[in-house]
Amino acid sequence: MVVSVGIDVSKDKHDCFIVSSEGEVLADAFIIPNTMDGFHYLLQRIRHCTAPQDKIKVGLEATGHYSYNLLGFLLDNGLTTYVLNPLRTNLYRKSLSLRKTKTDRVDARTIASMLLSDAGLKPYTDTAYHNEELKSLTRYRFDKVKERAKLKSSIARLVCILFPELEKLVPSLHIASVYALLEAFPGPNRLPIPI
């Protein structure tokens, strides 16, 4: 038997729903806090609803950093986990009903149902985790490079105003020796020798 666990992730709490491949609701919508105790409670509920031979699928929407801790916990405990695109989940939910029902409980149920019906889903892997980490580090580096460029531009502008002769005397304003010189002597009138 396949057991599907749908989790609607949010900042402080997660709505969960557990259903079997036969359509039997094993655990109606319940809420866990976004804490380690909440994660352990979820694992306990999953184990209580399943037998050792059952195949367990856990699904949650990609919600940025809100799901990282839970995702790591699920993977560490050997659960096959799927991270779903929220747009895909939304379209699936709309295909099930004409009514506009959008709540966290409905989303948890939709995610569980989607896991049972869609064979095209791929489980989240360590490679995907590392790709996410790499993307995050790349964004961080890009922000730092941009910040450094702004600071260099600001230094060049100030040197042009306070010490215009300096640019003609050095190969580049942005080397350690020039920064040390500017720190010690912030203007031409502060130099111990005339220029």
N, C-alpha and C positions, 0 to 999 in steps of 0.2 A: 504494500500500500504506500502511496505517496502522501506525505503530509506537507501542507503548504502553510507557511507563516508569513503573513503580511504585516509590515511595520510602517506606519506613517511617522516619519521622523520630524521632530521640531526641536526648538532650542532647549526647553526645560523638561519635556516629557515626550514619550512615544506611545502612540496608540497601536495595539497589536491585535491580531485576529488569527486563529488557527483553524484550518479546515482540512478534511481528508479528500483524497481523489474521488471518493464516492459521494462527495457533497455533504458529508456529515460535519456539522460544526463541533469541533473538539474543544474550543475555548472561544466564547463570544468576545466581542471587543472588550479589551481591558487596557489599562494605562500603566506604564512603568515610568518612574523618574529617570532622567538622563544621568544616572549615577551607577557606580559599580554594583551597589545593592540591587538596583532596578534590573541591571543586566543579568545578575545571578537569579533573580526572581523569574525573568523571562526564560532562562535556560531551564530552570526547575519546571516551569509550566510546560515547556516543549517536551521535556523528558517524561513528564507525567502523562502527556497525551499520546505518546508514541511507544512503539515496541522496538526492540533492538534491530529487527529486520526491516523496519520502515525506512523509506528513503525520505529524508527531510530536505525541503527547499525553503530557504528564508529569503525574502525579498524586501528591499527598501529603496526609496527614491534617492537619487543623487541630490543631496541638499547641502553640498559644500562641507564645511568643517563640522557641522552639527552631527553628522553621522560617523565621523572618523573613529571615535572611541568605541561605539557600538559595533561598527564593522570589524574593527580589530579584534574585539572580544569574540564575535561570532566565528571569525576565521581561526582564532587561537583555540576555540573549542571544537574545531573540526566540522562545522556546519557549512554545507554548500550554500553560498550566499550570492544573491544576484543584486546588482545595483542597476536600477531602472531609470530611464530617462523620464522625467516628470511629464513631458509633452506626450510621450507614448502612453503613459498611464492615464492621462487625462482623456486622450482619444479613446482608449479602451473603455473607460468608465462611461463616456458618452454613448458608446456603441451598445452598452448593456441596457440603458434606460433613456427614455425621452425626457424624463423629469430632470430638472437641474438640481441634483443633489450633490453637494460638495462639502463634506465634513471630514474631519480626521478619521472618524470611525468608518465612514464609507470608503475612504481612501485605503485604509488598512485591509478592508474586505476586498476591494478592487485589486490590490496588489497580490493578495493571496490567490484570488481567482485567476489573475493574469499568469501567475507562475504555473498553474495547473493546465492552462489552455495553450500556452505559447511554447512550442518546442524550439523556436528560433533563438531563445534567450541563452546567453553564455554566462556561466558563473564567474564571479569576481575572482581574480587570481593574484598571486604575489606580484606578478609582472604588472598588472593594472595598478596595484598599490605603488610600486616603484615609479611607474609612469606619472602618477598623481604627485608623488613627492618631487620628481624631477621637474614637473611643470611648475610646482610651487617655488622651488629653488630658482628656476629660470626667471620667473616673474620677480622674485626678490632681487636677483642680480640686475635685471633690467632697470628696476626702480633705483637701485644704488648707483648704477652707471649714469642714469638721468640726473640724479641728485648731484653727483660729482661734476657733471658737465655744467650744471647751473652754478655751482660754487666756483669753478674755474672761470666762468664768464664773469661772475661778480668780482673775483680777484683782479682779473684783467681790467675791468672797468675802473676799479678803485686805484690800481697802479697807474692807469692812464691819467687819472685826475690828480693824484698825490705825488707821483714820482715818474713823469713821462719819459725821462731820460733813460730809465732802467731797461726798457725793452731793447734799446739799441746797444746796450752793454753786455747783455747775456744771450745765450743761444735760445733759451726758452724761459718763460716766467714760471712754468710749472715743473720745477725740479726742486729737490730737497734743499740744495744750497741757497737758491733764491728765496725760498720760503723762510729759511733760517735768517737770511739777510734782512728780509722784510720784517721779521719778528723783532730782530734786534734794532734795526734802523728803519722805521716806518716812513721816512721821507728823506729827500736829499739834504735838507738842512740839518738832519740828525747824524749824517755821516761824519766820521772823524777827519776825513780828507775832503777837499773840495772837488766837485766834478767839473 
